[in-house]
Amino acid sequence: MSNLLSTPTFFGGRAPSNGPLPRSSGRRSGAARALAIALIVIGALVLTDAAITLVWQEPISALYAKLRQDHLSGALKTIERAPPSAPVQRALASLPQESSRIEFLARKFQQSTHEGSPVGRIRIPSIGATYVVVKGTGTSELESGPGVYPETNFPGIGGTTAIAGHRTTYLAPFRHIDSLRPGNRILLAMPYAHFTYTVIGQRVVSPTDVRAAVANVGFNRLVLSACTPLFSAEKRLLVMARLTSTVPVGAASRPAASAVAPAAKAAPMQEPLAETVPAASLPAMLKSG
């Protein structure tokens, strides 16, 4: 009897022990704690990413675009330092006016560059924006930086030059263009000339209103395009600016050497590209940022 009283039983078996848990239970408990910590860290990172995107821009795509901008900047410097070919020099010899040489070089440059290639630098002092501009407004082009609409002319040819850019992703180059006001300057440095535009106004249009962005309007202008409002693709914000100054650089700033035959004829000029207006919508890549 004394043995029964001194050794408690539980449903006929031995009472639960107060000793350490089995090793397998300890492993499961540790794995659960590790998973919980990992989920907390991931959640914190997601919230941090969202907060940074809301206040500034999406950081992961910004890093990618920064690397692309650095590469494009180096490639553009090589283009800017390259001397004109002999045929181009001969053509320039027959063009005594700087405006004619700028137009000739602009057309040659637009025709010879490929989609995604660096073509110039845009600087907007009032919002602290400076970026390499590429040719084209496709997905990959706008991931690298602001892009020139293929339906419009390069500066110097005449008509409209339109440039699209992101506002929340891929360095968000046009995030603050909504704050531009009449009188603000936009500087566009191309390998053949530097152009200064003065903002004259803004418009918010439907994504299908392509003509508002690319049509010729009777004077040389620059149009910046981006989605609006922030984090939405519902509308397109257009910032319009008028050309107010042109300074030739490189081969455009001086006649070709007198040793080159002056009788050489320049390549025939083509009609402005801006008259071709597609029926599609404004750049699809803008719909995501």
Sequence and secondary structure as in RCSB ss.txt:
>XXXX:A:sequence
MSNLLSTPTFFGGRAPSNGPLPRSSGRRSGAARALAIALIVIGALVLTDAAITLVWQEPISALYAKLRQDHLSGA
LKTIERAPPSAPVQRALASLPQESSRIEFLARKFQQSTHEGSPVGRIRIPSIGATYVVVKGTGTSELESGPGVYP
ETNFPGIGGTTAIAGHRTTYLAPFRHIDSLRPGNRILLAMPYAHFTYTVIGQRVVSPTDVRAAVANVGFNRLVLS
ACTPLFSAEKRLLVMARLTSTVPVGAASRPAASAVAPAAKAAPMQEPLAETVPAASLPAMLKSG
>XXXX:A:secstr
 HHHHHS EETTEE    S   HHHHHHHHHHHHHHHHHHHHHHHHHHHHHHHHHT  HHHHHHHHHHHHHHHHH
HHHHHH    HHHHHHHHT  SHHHHHHHHHHHHHHH  TT EEEEEEEGGGTEEEEEEE  SHHHHHHS EE T
TS  TTSSSEEEEE  SSSTT TTTTGGG  TT EEEEEETTEEEEEEEEEEEEE TT HHHHH   SS EEEEE
EEESTT  SEEEEEEEEEEEEEE GGGGS   TTS TT         GGG   SS S GGGGG 
